[in-house]
Amino acid sequence: MEKGVPVRSISRCLALLQFVNRHGPASLMEIARAISLPYPTTIRIVQTLVHEGMLECEPVRKYYRVTDLVQTLAVGSRESASLVTAARAHLVALTQKHGWPTSIATAVGPSMMLRDSTYDMTSMAFNKYSPGYTFPMLECAAGHAHIAFASDTVRDCLLDGLASDYKTSVALAMFRSGSLIRRIRKDGYAMNDRTPHSMNPGKCSSIAVPILEAGCVAGVLSLTFFSSSMPMAEAERRYAADLLLHGRAIGQAMESRHHAEAAAQAAAVETGAPAGAAVPPAAMPAPRSRARKAPMALH
């Protein structure tokens, strides 16, 4: 790493923004304590982010929250768009049927990042996790499913990287020996009882299945439940088969969509039109004429 890297002020600013984005509205003291910053430094960074439009102060109390402008930081990241689109209806269906929150996550470095979820659809959750929240890969069912179903080359790279962060880890040792990989691949899903790394450590458990597209892990589908509500064996009996069914359906939907896009691009090449070109006006159906409705009266 080059001299002078990382730039401490930038690292602190990013840590602060990530904390508020994950935690929700927080006071200056809460922010300072959470990311171990001096209080005066916290004030300066928060004021700067407010000036740039990334944070705003709540009107009734001195709590700071992110603004919609933070979404511009992810405009260039589109790799999970098709996954979220294909998975959304399945997430909703699973939560409506079983009551528990479901989520989609993808691997980002040594973590699993939440891409979409139904935490806002159910009261059967201690916390509401938002897209962008990350969980350590070795400490969640989604991470275990991703590791087990990754290619040998990808898995070896992941485990080598994780070994530098986890000097002693039972899960890492089991992945290294191959025993955990064989078990998860045989079952088709991974389970994690009393997840240690969450907003409420040890109070939730989860089951996760891989979403495979052309044999590669495109993401992981998870269902989370209260650890005290039932033993893992009972959760496995109730939810595993349904998760596997929906996980396969999401993967198939993604493959179908990509095949359709590839076919459209091939057709565009044959006709000499650039991919994604607008349809010529002559080929477009004429718009239907609709009678204008009278405005609805307000009572």
C-alpha positions in Angstrom: 0.0 0.0 0.0 1.2 3.5 -0.9 2.5 5.9 1.7 -0.3 8.0 3.1 -3.0 5.5 2.3 -5.6 5.2 3.7 -6.5 8.9 4.1 -7.8 8.9 7.6 -10.4 11.7 7.1 -12.0 9.9 4.2 -12.1 6.6 6.1 -13.7 8.3 9.1 -16.3 10.0 6.8 -17.2 6.8 5.2 -17.5 5.0 8.5 -19.8 7.7 9.8 -22.0 7.6 6.7 -22.3 3.8 6.8 -23.2 3.8 10.5 -26.0 6.3 10.1 -27.3 4.5 7.0 -27.5 1.2 8.8 -28.4 2.4 12.3 -31.0 5.0 11.3 -31.3 8.5 12.9 -28.6 9.0 15.6 -27.4 11.7 17.8 -23.8 13.1 17.6 -22.8 11.3 20.8 -24.2 8.0 19.5 -22.3 8.4 16.3 -19.1 9.3 18.1 -19.3 6.3 20.4 -20.3 3.9 17.7 -17.3 4.6 15.4 -14.9 5.6 18.1 -14.4 9.2 17.0 -13.6 12.2 19.1 -16.7 14.3 19.6 -15.3 17.5 18.0 -14.3 15.4 14.9 -17.7 13.9 14.7 -19.3 17.4 14.7 -17.1 18.6 11.8 -17.7 15.5 9.7 -21.5 15.6 10.3 -21.6 19.3 9.5 -19.7 18.6 6.3 -22.1 15.9 5.2 -25.1 18.1 6.0 -23.5 20.8 3.9 -23.0 18.3 1.0 -26.6 17.1 1.3 -25.9 13.6 2.4 -27.2 14.0 6.0 -30.0 16.1 7.5 -31.0 17.0 11.0 -34.5 15.9 12.1 -36.7 18.9 12.7 -37.9 17.9 16.3 -34.7 16.6 17.7 -30.9 16.8 17.1 -30.7 13.4 15.4 -29.1 13.0 12.0 -30.3 10.8 9.2 -29.3 10.1 5.6 -31.0 11.8 2.7 -32.0 10.4 -0.6 -28.8 11.9 -2.1 -26.8 8.9 -0.7 -28.4 6.8 -3.4 -26.3 8.6 -5.9 -23.3 6.9 -4.5 -24.6 3.6 -5.9 -25.7 4.7 -9.3 -22.8 3.0 -10.9 -23.5 -0.3 -9.2 -26.0 -2.3 -11.3 -24.8 -5.9 -10.8 -27.7 -6.7 -8.4 -30.5 -5.0 -10.3 -31.7 -8.1 -12.2 -31.4 -10.2 -9.1 -33.6 -7.9 -7.0 -36.2 -7.6 -9.9 -36.4 -11.4 -10.3 -36.6 -12.0 -6.5 -39.0 -9.4 -5.2 -42.2 -11.3 -5.8 -40.7 -14.4 -4.2 -39.6 -12.5 -1.1 -43.1 -11.1 -0.7 -44.8 -14.5 -1.3 -42.6 -16.2 1.3 -43.2 -13.6 4.0 -47.0 -13.6 3.3 -47.0 -17.4 3.7 -44.8 -17.8 6.7 -44.8 -14.4 8.4 -41.0 -14.2 8.8 -38.8 -11.7 7.0 -36.9 -12.9 3.9 -34.0 -11.3 2.1 -31.6 -11.4 -0.8 -27.8 -10.9 -0.3 -24.7 -11.0 -2.4 -21.0 -11.4 -1.6 -19.0 -8.2 -1.3 -15.4 -9.0 -0.1 -15.6 -10.9 3.2 -19.2 -9.9 3.8 -22.7 -10.6 2.6 -24.6 -7.4 1.6 -28.3 -7.1 1.9 -29.8 -6.2 -1.5 -33.5 -6.4 -0.8 -35.8 -7.7 2.0 -39.3 -7.8 3.5 -38.3 -6.6 7.0 -40.7 -3.7 6.5 -43.6 -6.0 5.7 -43.7 -7.9 9.0 -43.7 -7.3 12.7 -41.9 -10.6 13.3 -38.5 -9.0 13.4 -36.5 -7.3 16.1 -34.9 -4.8 13.6 -35.5 -3.5 10.1 -32.4 -4.1 8.0 -32.0 -1.9 5.0 -30.3 -2.6 1.6 -26.6 -2.1 2.1 -26.3 -3.7 5.5 -23.5 -6.2 5.7 -23.0 -9.4 7.7 -19.7 -11.2 8.1 -19.6 -14.1 5.6 -18.5 -16.7 8.1 -21.1 -15.7 10.7 -24.4 -16.0 8.7 -26.3 -18.7 6.8 -26.2 -16.6 3.6 -22.4 -16.5 3.8 -22.1 -20.2 4.4 -24.4 -21.0 1.4 -22.4 -18.7 -0.8 -19.1 -20.3 0.1 -20.4 -23.9 -0.2 -21.8 -23.3 -3.7 -19.1 -21.1 -5.1 -16.6 -22.6 -7.6 -13.5 -24.2 -6.2 -11.3 -21.3 -7.3 -13.6 -18.6 -5.9 -14.0 -20.6 -2.6 -10.3 -21.0 -2.1 -9.7 -17.3 -2.6 -12.5 -16.5 -0.1 -11.2 -18.8 2.5 -7.7 -17.5 2.1 -8.9 -14.0 2.7 -11.1 -14.9 5.6 -8.2 -16.8 7.3 -6.4 -13.5 7.8 -9.4 -12.2 9.8 -10.3 -15.4 11.7 -7.3 -17.0 13.3 -9.5 -19.5 15.1 -12.9 -20.3 13.6 -14.8 -23.6 13.8 -16.7 -22.7 10.6 -13.6 -21.8 8.7 -11.9 -25.1 9.8 -15.0 -27.1 8.7 -14.9 -25.3 5.3 -11.2 -26.0 5.0 -11.7 -29.7 5.7 -14.6 -29.9 3.2 -17.1 -31.3 5.8 -19.3 -28.2 5.9 -19.2 -27.9 2.1 -20.4 -31.5 1.6 -23.2 -31.1 4.2 -24.5 -27.8 2.7 -24.3 -29.1 -0.9 -26.1 -32.4 0.1 -28.9 -30.5 1.9 -29.1 -27.7 -0.7 -29.1 -25.0 2.0 -27.2 -23.6 5.0 -28.5 -23.0 8.5 -27.1 -20.7 11.2 -28.5 -21.0 14.8 -28.5 -17.8 16.9 -26.6 -15.5 14.5 -23.9 -13.8 16.6 -23.4 -10.7 14.3 -26.6 -8.8 14.2 -28.3 -5.9 15.9 -29.6 -8.4 18.5 -26.8 -11.0 18.7 -28.0 -14.5 19.3 -31.7 -13.8 19.1 -32.3 -14.8 15.5 -31.6 -17.8 13.3 -31.8 -18.3 9.6 -31.9 -20.7 6.7 -30.4 -19.7 3.3 -30.4 -21.2 -0.2 -28.2 -20.2 -3.1 -29.6 -18.6 -6.2 -27.8 -20.2 -9.1 -27.6 -18.7 -12.6 -25.8 -20.9 -15.2 -24.2 -22.8 -12.3 -22.8 -19.7 -10.6 -24.0 -18.2 -7.4 -25.8 -15.0 -8.3 -27.1 -14.4 -4.7 -28.5 -16.0 -1.7 -32.1 -16.2 -0.5 -32.6 -16.3 3.3 -35.5 -16.6 5.8 -34.9 -15.3 9.4 -36.8 -16.3 12.5 -36.7 -15.8 16.3 -34.3 -18.4 17.8 -36.7 -18.9 20.7 -39.7 -19.6 18.5 -38.6 -23.1 17.4 -35.6 -25.5 17.2 -33.6 -25.4 14.0 -34.8 -28.9 13.1 -38.4 -27.7 13.2 -37.5 -24.6 11.1 -35.7 -26.8 8.6 -38.8 -29.0 8.3 -41.2 -26.0 7.8 -39.2 -23.8 5.5 -36.3 -25.5 3.7 -38.3 -27.1 0.9 -40.2 -23.8 0.2 -36.9 -21.8 0.1 -35.3 -24.2 -2.3 -38.4 -24.0 -4.6 -38.3 -20.2 -4.6 -34.5 -20.1 -4.9 -34.6 -22.2 -8.1 -37.4 -20.1 -9.5 -35.5 -16.9 -9.1 -32.4 -18.4 -10.8 -34.6 -19.6 -13.7 -36.2 -16.2 -14.0 -32.8 -14.5 -14.2 -31.6 -17.0 -16.9 -34.7 -16.5 -18.9 -34.4 -12.7 -18.7 -30.7 -12.8 -19.8 -31.5 -15.2 -22.7 -34.2 -12.8 -23.9 -31.8 -9.8 -23.6 -29.1 -11.8 -25.6 -31.7 -12.7 -28.3 -32.8 -9.1 -28.6 -29.2 -7.9 -29.0 -28.5 -10.6 -31.6 -31.6 -9.5 -33.5 -30.5 -5.9 -33.3 -27.1 -6.9 -34.8 -28.8 -8.8 -37.7 -31.0 -5.8 -38.6 -28.1 -3.4 -38.3 -29.7 -1.5 -35.4 -27.6 -0.8 -32.3 -28.5 -2.8 -29.2 -31.1 -1.0 -27.2 -32.1 1.3 -30.0 -35.6 2.7 -30.0 -38.3 0.9 -32.0 -39.0 2.9 -35.3 -42.3 4.9 -35.1 -43.8 2.9 -37.9 -43.3 -0.4 -36.0 -44.9 1.0 -32.9 -48.6 0.3 -32.2 -50.8 3.4 -32.3 -51.8 4.6 -28.9 -55.3 3.9 -27.8 -57.6 6.8 -27.4 -59.0 7.1 -24.0 -61.9 9.2 -22.8 -60.7 11.7 -20.2 -62.1 10.9 -16.8 -63.7 13.7 -14.8 -61.8 14.6 -11.7 -62.9 12.7 -8.6 -64.8 14.8 -6.1 -63.3 15.2 -2.7 -65.6 14.8 0.3 
